[in-house]
C-alpha cells in the first residue's frame, strides 16, 4: 500500500512548494496527522490538471489532524478538536 501505511498510522504531510495545481491545503503541509482510512486509488488530479493521463493512480487517504497541531496557540477550541482532510499518498511521509 503505497508508503506502507495503514489506518491508525502516524504520517506527516510533505512540506514542499510546487508551482502547479495541487489539492493539498497549505495549512496541513509539514503537519503531523493520523490515517483514518484509505478511500482507494484514483487518477492523479495533479497530472490531469495539466493535460496528463493521471497515471499511475494514487491512493487517497483520509487523514485526521488535531486543530492545535495545525493552528498552534491561535486555536482556541477544545484540545481534542480535529480536522479531517483527504490527501493523496505522494504527499504523505512516515514520521
One Martini backbone bead per residue (centre of mass of N, CA, C, O) as a GRO file, in nm:
protein
   95
    1UNK     BB    1   0.076   0.049   0.032
    2UNK     BB    2   0.270   0.245  -0.079
    3UNK     BB    3   0.421   0.355   0.226
    4UNK     BB    4   0.307   0.146   0.443
    5UNK     BB    5   0.013   0.225   0.537
    6UNK     BB    6  -0.237   0.255   0.796
    7UNK     BB    7  -0.474   0.259   0.991
    8UNK     BB    8  -0.341   0.469   1.263
    9UNK     BB    9  -0.113   0.599   1.134
   10UNK     BB   10   0.153   0.800   1.119
   11UNK     BB   11   0.188   1.128   0.965
   12UNK     BB   12   0.336   1.349   0.715
   13UNK     BB   13   0.325   1.635   0.544
   14UNK     BB   14   0.450   1.757   0.284
   15UNK     BB   15   0.688   2.046   0.251
   16UNK     BB   16   0.610   2.175  -0.053
   17UNK     BB   17   0.675   2.358  -0.336
   18UNK     BB   18   0.450   2.439  -0.603
   19UNK     BB   19   0.378   2.547  -0.960
   20UNK     BB   20   0.104   2.380  -0.931
   21UNK     BB   21  -0.152   2.199  -0.922
   22UNK     BB   22  -0.307   2.124  -0.599
   23UNK     BB   23  -0.480   1.937  -0.312
   24UNK     BB   24  -0.297   2.067  -0.085
   25UNK     BB   25  -0.315   2.223   0.192
   26UNK     BB   26  -0.114   2.455   0.338
   27UNK     BB   27  -0.201   2.399   0.653
   28UNK     BB   28  -0.076   2.080   0.640
   29UNK     BB   29   0.200   2.137   0.583
   30UNK     BB   30   0.416   1.963   0.805
   31UNK     BB   31   0.198   1.796   0.944
   32UNK     BB   32   0.057   1.597   1.178
   33UNK     BB   33  -0.101   1.269   1.152
   34UNK     BB   34  -0.389   1.040   1.104
   35UNK     BB   35  -0.496   0.756   0.975
   36UNK     BB   36  -0.820   0.640   0.893
   37UNK     BB   37  -0.833   0.593   0.565
   38UNK     BB   38  -0.896   0.433   0.253
   39UNK     BB   39  -1.054   0.497  -0.055
   40UNK     BB   40  -0.840   0.458  -0.288
   41UNK     BB   41  -0.781   0.460  -0.634
   42UNK     BB   42  -0.672   0.742  -0.837
   43UNK     BB   43  -0.646   0.976  -1.036
   44UNK     BB   44  -0.412   1.219  -1.083
   45UNK     BB   45  -0.489   1.554  -1.053
   46UNK     BB   46  -0.215   1.689  -1.119
   47UNK     BB   47  -0.191   1.569  -1.402
   48UNK     BB   48  -0.475   1.634  -1.524
   49UNK     BB   49  -0.453   1.954  -1.499
   50UNK     BB   50  -0.199   1.918  -1.736
   51UNK     BB   51  -0.292   1.678  -1.954
   52UNK     BB   52  -0.277   1.420  -1.822
   53UNK     BB   53  -0.362   1.075  -1.728
   54UNK     BB   54  -0.310   1.005  -1.405
   55UNK     BB   55  -0.059   0.828  -1.420
   56UNK     BB   56  -0.055   0.678  -1.168
   57UNK     BB   57  -0.241   0.577  -0.945
   58UNK     BB   58  -0.369   0.708  -0.633
   59UNK     BB   59  -0.392   0.713  -0.308
   60UNK     BB   60  -0.662   0.795  -0.084
   61UNK     BB   61  -0.650   0.969   0.221
   62UNK     BB   62  -0.763   0.983   0.553
   63UNK     BB   63  -0.678   1.266   0.758
   64UNK     BB   64  -0.599   1.343   1.094
   65UNK     BB   65  -0.611   1.656   1.277
   66UNK     BB   66  -0.508   1.859   1.504
   67UNK     BB   67  -0.580   2.180   1.543
   68UNK     BB   68  -0.329   2.259   1.722
   69UNK     BB   69  -0.122   2.157   1.500
   70UNK     BB   70  -0.203   2.375   1.290
   71UNK     BB   71  -0.254   2.663   1.474
   72UNK     BB   72  -0.184   2.654   1.758
   73UNK     BB   73  -0.231   2.920   1.974
   74UNK     BB   74  -0.475   3.026   1.793
   75UNK     BB   75  -0.625   2.793   1.907
   76UNK     BB   76  -0.948   2.793   2.109
   77UNK     BB   77  -1.031   2.517   2.129
   78UNK     BB   78  -1.040   2.209   2.172
   79UNK     BB   79  -0.786   1.974   2.210
   80UNK     BB   80  -0.970   1.740   2.038
   81UNK     BB   81  -0.987   1.881   1.782
   82UNK     BB   82  -1.062   1.812   1.435
   83UNK     BB   83  -0.924   1.753   1.105
   84UNK     BB   84  -1.034   1.638   0.782
   85UNK     BB   85  -0.825   1.503   0.513
   86UNK     BB   86  -0.776   1.453   0.175
   87UNK     BB   87  -0.487   1.255   0.065
   88UNK     BB   88  -0.233   1.191  -0.129
   89UNK     BB   89   0.033   0.974  -0.099
   90UNK     BB   90   0.262   1.178  -0.219
   91UNK     BB   91   0.217   1.368   0.059
   92UNK     BB   92   0.327   1.128   0.238
   93UNK     BB   93   0.490   1.059   0.551
   94UNK     BB   94   0.691   0.919   0.766
   95UNK     BB   95   0.815   1.010   1.085
   0.00000   0.00000   0.00000
